[in-house]
Amino acid sequence: MEPDTTTLNAEQVAQEQLDGWTFDTSGEADSIVARVDTGDFITGLALVNAIGAKAEEANHHPDIDLRYPYVEIRLTSHDAGGVTSRDIALAKVINGLAAESSL
């Protein structure tokens, strides 16, 4: 099954009501970005590992920046040149992982 390469605009992304995610047009391609405050490095590392496992399952890989005391996640579908339903789906999974960790 081919991945959906239909790109979404800022209004369409906003309709998804992704808590903590913003639409970013500053890069080579549109993306959605979230910053999760983790409080410490080891909690951030655990979140990054959990995101990595889910990203592998989905075969869709975010750009992740692990810092003390936060993790920044950027999602874009490089093959489509912007945000697609794959990014929305993974953002929802990431929000669930953060909620499970009480972040």
N, C-alpha and C positions, 0 to 999 in steps of 0.2 A: 504494500500500500504506500503510495507516494505521500509525503508530508504536505500539509496545507501551506501553500506559499502566498495566500492572500494577505496582504498587509493591512493593518488596522491604523486608523488615524487617532489623534488624541481624544476626540469625542467618543469614538467607539471603545477605546480603552477605559475611559472614565465611566462608561455605562456598566463596566464589569465590577465597579466598586471594590477595587483591590486596595484594602487597607494598608497604608504605608508605602504604596508604590506611586511614583511620579513618571510621567511621560517626558522623555528627554530627546531633544532634537539636536544636541550639540555635537554628536559624534558623526562618524562616517555614515551610519544608518540610525534611524530612530530606534529607541530602546525604552525599556521601563527599568526603573532603578528603585531599590529599597535599601535603607540603612537600618540594621537591627542592632540596638544597643545590647551588648552581652554582659557588660559589667567587668569581665575579665577575659584574659587570653584563652584559658583552657575551655571556658564555656563557648567562646567563639569558634575554637578549633573543633569542638564536638558538633556544633551546628554546621560548620563547613563540611565535615565528614558525612553528616546526615544528608545534606544537600547533594553532595557528590554521589552518594549511593542512589538517590532518587533520580538525579540527572542521568546517570548511567542507564537506569531502567528505562527512562524515557528517550534515551539517545539524543538528548538535547542539553547542551552544556553552557551554563552561565559563566560570565566573568565574575570572579569573586575576589574581593580585597579583604583580607583578614588583618585587623588592627586591634590594638588595645585601646579602647574597650568596645569595639563594634565590628560588625561585618557589613560590607557593602556588596550588594548583588546587582548585577546588570544583566538583563535578558534582551536578546535580539535574535532574530532568525537571519543569520548571515546569508543563507542561500536565497532568501526572499528580499533582503535589503531593508528590513524593518521588523516591526512587531507583528506576530501572527498569533493564531489561537494556541500554538504550542507554547509560546511565552506566557500567555494568560494561564494556561493549565499548570505550568511549572510554578508560576508565581503563587497560585492557590496552594499548591503542595508545600512550597517554602513557607507560606504563612501558617500552614498547619504544623509544620515542624517547629517553627518559632513558638507557636502557641503551646505545643506539647512541652517545650522547654521553659514555659512561663516567661518568655521574652517579649 
